Amino acid sequence: MASFTMLQDGVNPGVPNEWTASTGSDFAALTASDDGATSYIYEQASAYNEITFTMANPSVAEASIDFDEDVTVQAFMKADYTFVGGTDFGAPHTYDYLKIQITGTGIVLGAQSKTLTTEDGSYPLYSGSATNFKSIGTAWDYEGLQNCQVKLENTSRPLRFHPIRVSYVYIKVMYSSRSVEVANNAPFFGANF
């Protein structure tokens, strides 16, 4: 199976963006590269805050993807449940309420809750469920890939001095390459063609 990665190219302006950027306001730039804790988005004081990233178009042409075979789409993030300031009693702590979900026009998929268990700045990789369908009974197509978004939502308030940080967000697409038939033009142009 072949694969490609889709990075985000912006934040969906039509939905709430309730997270905070570590520097500046370009949320996509902060989480579009795997740079550890250099840049990140975070949530530290509220519950039910969400952010939805729009994804760049696929880097593989539609004609190269065999949609008659399974196409698998999966969202990933690097995240950390960090400790900053104060006194940290009872470490390590876990945070069970960060959801990752693939959304977009015509895409109806459930969110996956992830348990963040580290407080050491290591930003481990977490993933949503791999799926062969963009909605119940509807397999992926190129339009679906072009409409992909990744939504993150914390569904509980983090502990005091323990912000949730996300440093990297992307989608991985696994697919079978479409075989290209080479035409045999020898009967029309001679054997040396």
Order of alpha helices (4+ residues) and beta strands (2+ residues): beta-beta-alpha-beta-beta-beta-beta-beta-beta-beta-beta-alpha-beta-beta-alpha
